[in-house]
Amino acid sequence: MNNQNSDLQNIISFVKELEHLKNTLRTAWTKDKRQESVAEHSWRLAIFSLVLEDHFLNMDFNKIIRMCLIHDLGEAYEGDTPAILNINKQEKLQQESQSISKLTASLSENTRNKIFELWEEYNKGETEEAKLVKALDKMETIIQHNQGYTPLDFNHEFNVTYGKEFLLHNPIIKTLRNYIENETKNKIKQRDLT
């Protein structure tokens, strides 16, 4: 019983450490001009994937939802880097890997390995599940940019092409992306009229 109690206390320590993701802000704002957190983005991404399950019956949605929830754990300490900055991806992955190791340090080796393997699968982007999560991740970000407040100098044109390499060869994803892209183009037109 002593090992179990210790393990449970370590889980609580991990959950407390996750607060960093609530406090880590992204470069996206809500309609109310409040900057969104990494945790909010990951939560909405997980719900986005959940409601698409009936359109992708051949995929493992348990894995997909878990992947959505952990895909940005590496931003807990270093923060979110805007995609438009086009930073060195290998350095970013190494930094995020170290953050995940620190974040999950209190967990059992088995649990740490499960989280890390899922995070690696997402970042490699080779499985159908990882490709879907990457596509939805980019789309959720663009939806937030379209829906929320953006500064006057915000580059909506970047969003027209952002993440297109993750579209898969899937008509559902392409249709969703087209809807979102049309919203982006309308946002650009509205901005240009003011």
C-alpha positions as a Python dict, from the first residue, in 0.01 Angstrom:
ca = {
    (1, 'M'): (0, 0, 0),
    (2, 'N'): (294, 232, 67),
    (3, 'N'): (410, 219, -298),
    (4, 'Q'): (59, 290, -418),
    (5, 'N'): (27, 593, -189),
    (6, 'S'): (361, 724, -308),
    (7, 'D'): (260, 673, -672),
    (8, 'L'): (-68, 857, -614),
    (9, 'Q'): (110, 1147, -444),
    (10, 'N'): (345, 1165, -742),
    (11, 'I'): (47, 1181, -977),
    (12, 'I'): (-91, 1475, -779),
    (13, 'S'): (250, 1644, -807),
    (14, 'F'): (236, 1597, -1184),
    (15, 'V'): (-117, 1738, -1204),
    (16, 'K'): (-3, 2043, -1008),
    (17, 'E'): (289, 2085, -1246),
    (18, 'L'): (42, 2092, -1536),
    (19, 'E'): (-72, 2433, -1413),
    (20, 'H'): (221, 2570, -1612),
    (21, 'L'): (18, 2494, -1925),
    (22, 'K'): (-273, 2700, -1792),
    (23, 'N'): (-34, 2991, -1740),
    (24, 'T'): (162, 2953, -2064),
    (25, 'L'): (11, 3192, -2316),
    (26, 'R'): (-10, 3146, -2691),
    (27, 'T'): (-11, 3407, -2964),
    (28, 'A'): (-388, 3385, -3004),
    (29, 'W'): (-659, 3581, -2831),
    (30, 'T'): (-1023, 3518, -2748),
    (31, 'K'): (-1302, 3748, -2866),
    (32, 'D'): (-1271, 3918, -2527),
    (33, 'K'): (-908, 4010, -2605),
    (34, 'R'): (-773, 3764, -2349),
    (35, 'Q'): (-470, 3567, -2458),
    (36, 'E'): (-543, 3195, -2470),
    (37, 'S'): (-334, 2940, -2283),
    (38, 'V'): (-169, 2626, -2413),
    (39, 'A'): (-411, 2425, -2194),
    (40, 'E'): (-714, 2589, -2358),
    (41, 'H'): (-579, 2517, -2705),
    (42, 'S'): (-510, 2151, -2621),
    (43, 'W'): (-854, 2110, -2464),
    (44, 'R'): (-1037, 2252, -2767),
    (45, 'L'): (-820, 2044, -3001),
    (46, 'A'): (-921, 1729, -2809),
    (47, 'I'): (-1291, 1820, -2833),
    (48, 'F'): (-1249, 1904, -3204),
    (49, 'S'): (-1107, 1557, -3265),
    (50, 'L'): (-1372, 1390, -3049),
    (51, 'V'): (-1660, 1525, -3257),
    (52, 'L'): (-1494, 1406, -3578),
    (53, 'E'): (-1471, 1042, -3468),
    (54, 'D'): (-1768, 927, -3678),
    (55, 'H'): (-1591, 1058, -3991),
    (56, 'F'): (-1273, 855, -3929),
    (57, 'L'): (-1393, 511, -3822),
    (58, 'N'): (-1066, 340, -3914),
    (59, 'M'): (-860, 543, -3664),
    (60, 'D'): (-783, 494, -3295),
    (61, 'F'): (-959, 787, -3129),
    (62, 'N'): (-843, 693, -2783),
    (63, 'K'): (-491, 754, -2912),
    (64, 'I'): (-595, 1067, -3102),
    (65, 'I'): (-755, 1235, -2801),
    (66, 'R'): (-460, 1144, -2578),
    (67, 'M'): (-226, 1283, -2844),
    (68, 'C'): (-425, 1608, -2856),
    (69, 'L'): (-398, 1642, -2480),
    (70, 'I'): (-21, 1586, -2463),
    (71, 'H'): (101, 1733, -2793),
    (72, 'D'): (207, 2065, -2635),
    (73, 'L'): (329, 1941, -2294),
    (74, 'G'): (677, 2047, -2400),
    (75, 'E'): (568, 2411, -2388),
    (76, 'A'): (511, 2402, -2011),
    (77, 'Y'): (837, 2576, -1924),
    (78, 'E'): (968, 2734, -2244),
    (79, 'G'): (637, 2863, -2374),
    (80, 'D'): (469, 2867, -2712),
    (81, 'T'): (669, 2971, -3017),
    (82, 'P'): (463, 3133, -3293),
    (83, 'A'): (485, 2926, -3613),
    (84, 'I'): (548, 3238, -3819),
    (85, 'L'): (892, 3274, -3654),
    (86, 'N'): (1010, 2961, -3837),
    (87, 'I'): (1259, 2857, -3566),
    (88, 'N'): (1495, 2558, -3576),
    (89, 'K'): (1261, 2260, -3537),
    (90, 'Q'): (1528, 2022, -3405),
    (91, 'E'): (1627, 2264, -3130),
    (92, 'K'): (1262, 2320, -3042),
    (93, 'L'): (1198, 1943, -3022),
    (94, 'Q'): (1504, 1892, -2803),
    (95, 'Q'): (1393, 2172, -2572),
    (96, 'E'): (1039, 2031, -2554),
    (97, 'S'): (1172, 1681, -2487),
    (98, 'Q'): (1367, 1815, -2189),
    (99, 'S'): (1057, 1999, -2066),
    (100, 'I'): (849, 1683, -2087),
    (101, 'S'): (1115, 1492, -1893),
    (102, 'K'): (1106, 1758, -1623),
    (103, 'L'): (726, 1781, -1623),
    (104, 'T'): (676, 1404, -1593),
    (105, 'A'): (965, 1337, -1354),
    (106, 'S'): (733, 1248, -1065),
    (107, 'L'): (546, 982, -1265),
    (108, 'S'): (627, 612, -1289),
    (109, 'E'): (866, 509, -1563),
    (110, 'N'): (586, 327, -1743),
    (111, 'T'): (362, 635, -1747),
    (112, 'R'): (650, 865, -1850),
    (113, 'N'): (733, 631, -2137),
    (114, 'K'): (371, 621, -2257),
    (115, 'I'): (352, 1001, -2263),
    (116, 'F'): (689, 1040, -2431),
    (117, 'E'): (616, 773, -2696),
    (118, 'L'): (285, 941, -2780),
    (119, 'W'): (455, 1281, -2802),
    (120, 'E'): (726, 1136, -3029),
    (121, 'E'): (463, 973, -3251),
    (122, 'Y'): (287, 1308, -3285),
    (123, 'N'): (608, 1491, -3373),
    (124, 'K'): (722, 1231, -3626),
    (125, 'G'): (383, 1267, -3795),
    (126, 'E'): (401, 929, -3967),
    (127, 'T'): (92, 746, -3839),
    (128, 'E'): (-256, 833, -3963),
    (129, 'E'): (-350, 939, -3610),
    (130, 'A'): (-52, 1175, -3581),
    (131, 'K'): (-122, 1322, -3925),
    (132, 'L'): (-483, 1387, -3828),
    (133, 'V'): (-388, 1552, -3499),
    (134, 'K'): (-131, 1770, -3677),
    (135, 'A'): (-392, 1880, -3932),
    (136, 'L'): (-651, 1954, -3663),
    (137, 'D'): (-391, 2132, -3447),
    (138, 'K'): (-315, 2376, -3728),
    (139, 'M'): (-684, 2422, -3806),
    (140, 'E'): (-776, 2488, -3442),
    (141, 'T'): (-510, 2757, -3429),
    (142, 'I'): (-646, 2924, -3743),
    (143, 'I'): (-1003, 2899, -3613),
    (144, 'Q'): (-891, 3085, -3300),
    (145, 'H'): (-719, 3352, -3508),
    (146, 'N'): (-1036, 3394, -3715),
    (147, 'Q'): (-1272, 3386, -3419),
    (148, 'G'): (-1079, 3587, -3166),
    (149, 'Y'): (-920, 3927, -3144),
    (150, 'T'): (-606, 3983, -3350),
    (151, 'P'): (-376, 4285, -3340),
    (152, 'L'): (-386, 4518, -3642),
    (153, 'D'): (-46, 4394, -3760),
    (154, 'F'): (-146, 4026, -3740),
    (155, 'N'): (-48, 3834, -4056),
    (156, 'H'): (-365, 3651, -4159),
    (157, 'E'): (-207, 3575, -4497),
    (158, 'F'): (26, 3334, -4317),
    (159, 'N'): (-280, 3135, -4204),
    (160, 'V'): (-391, 3075, -4564),
    (161, 'T'): (-96, 2840, -4614),
    (162, 'Y'): (-18, 2743, -4252),
    (163, 'G'): (-28, 2367, -4200),
    (164, 'K'): (-140, 2278, -4551),
    (165, 'E'): (123, 2004, -4563),
    (166, 'F'): (-85, 1818, -4301),
    (167, 'L'): (-408, 1808, -4501),
    (168, 'L'): (-381, 1431, -4562),
    (169, 'H'): (-548, 1297, -4869),
    (170, 'N'): (-883, 1310, -4703),
    (171, 'P'): (-1194, 1487, -4829),
    (172, 'I'): (-1322, 1561, -4475),
    (173, 'I'): (-1001, 1738, -4375),
    (174, 'K'): (-986, 1923, -4707),
    (175, 'T'): (-1347, 2039, -4669),
    (176, 'L'): (-1287, 2157, -4312),
    (177, 'R'): (-973, 2336, -4422),
    (178, 'N'): (-1160, 2506, -4708),
    (179, 'Y'): (-1425, 2639, -4468),
    (180, 'I'): (-1155, 2772, -4237),
    (181, 'E'): (-954, 2918, -4524),
    (182, 'N'): (-1262, 3101, -4653),
    (183, 'E'): (-1312, 3249, -4305),
    (184, 'T'): (-949, 3361, -4308),
    (185, 'K'): (-988, 3524, -4649),
    (186, 'N'): (-1302, 3704, -4527),
    (187, 'K'): (-1110, 3825, -4222),
    (188, 'I'): (-839, 3962, -4454),
    (189, 'K'): (-1102, 4142, -4666),
    (190, 'Q'): (-1265, 4292, -4357),
    (191, 'R'): (-928, 4410, -4231),
    (192, 'D'): (-843, 4565, -4567),
    (193, 'L'): (-1173, 4758, -4567),
    (194, 'T'): (-1092, 4930, -4238),
}
